[in-house]
């Protein structure tokens, strides 16, 4: 015999057919099977009831114990909450103090003026993960001075890191923390608005550009003169013309909102936007410097005044591992496009970019070379072969003696 269970009959005693004659008289038959009979007894029914109701009884017992515990703690819960709050505050203050000591933070100055002045500001997270060392940068934003910084420069040069560092320093300062900078004076901010990154919400029928516009609308409808606004690549989700138009309109709106509008960091690859500086008095152009050689581009991570008309997107594509045939073809297309839109004889210099090129690879300036000036002045058609050889010999000797092009 053995004990079994099924959902219909519950627990039962299974007796094989050869042993049915030995079953006691008080066994109750429940089911006949091909191999024997199934029985039950009062004791088995009791056990079945206990097992079936075990979960309910356990839950009921847990409720009773928990209620009794709450009754005992009711008088001491307020004291426990006060203690927990104090421990949490100490934990936060100790953590901020340790970070400030270890990573050389400074105590910021908070006031009611509408400005942000940061000297050698750093990103508190990124600086710990840069093997070559983090390059600090200054920030001087004011509601009635440099209200809007238009930031141009190469991809991967550090524009997004710089803007986020400014926002984090402001948040840390107003939360009571020391900040990663050499000096910081922060006017109290009511909000920090950001439009950074690209993502969509296809489940709700919203494209990447629609999400961008919704976030931008929220910023423009709620920004105040005491806000800090960070806008990264506004208008990139649509056509170039539409995107540029939206970006400039946003700049004009933020600038014209009042005489001391919201302080704004505006990163863009629409290089035409740098002309806004000459139209709006509280807008200034800045860019991240690079060191450019014939074969490579080095990002210096330093923000300096002025604008740039280069993004070095093809260089970044090479770094990402784009096939060489693609990047070489992209270079060709870029060169063709530039030559069509801007000829050397009519090129207008609109930018004040500072490219820090290596002296060893610096291209000679033909306008400042006296030897080339002499060559230009030679009347080849009026010379005899002997005169031409004589002049060529003199020029060669001058070059060998050190009178080389600058």
Secondary structure as UniProt FT lines:
FT   STRAND          2..6
FT   TURN            7..9
FT   STRAND          10..16
FT   HELIX           17..22
FT   TURN            25..26
FT   STRAND          28..33
FT   TURN            34..35
FT   STRAND          36..40
FT   HELIX           42..52
FT   HELIX           54..73
FT   TURN            74..76
FT   HELIX           77..102
FT   TURN            103..104
FT   STRAND          109..111
FT   STRAND          115..121
FT   TURN            124..125
FT   HELIX           126..129
FT   TURN            131..132
FT   STRAND          137..142
FT   STRAND          148..152
FT   TURN            155..156
FT   HELIX           159..174
FT   TURN            175..176
FT   STRAND          183..187
FT   STRAND          192..195
FT   HELIX           202..204
FT   HELIX           208..222
FT   TURN            225..226
FT   STRAND          228..232
FT   TURN            234..237
FT   HELIX           240..256
FT   TURN            259..260
FT   STRAND          263..267
FT   HELIX           271..278
FT   TURN            281..282
FT   STRAND          283..292
FT   STRAND          297..305
FT   HELIX           313..320
FT   HELIX           324..341
FT   HELIX           344..346
FT   HELIX           359..361
FT   HELIX           366..368
FT   HELIX           370..377
FT   HELIX           380..382
FT   HELIX           385..400
FT   TURN            401..402
//
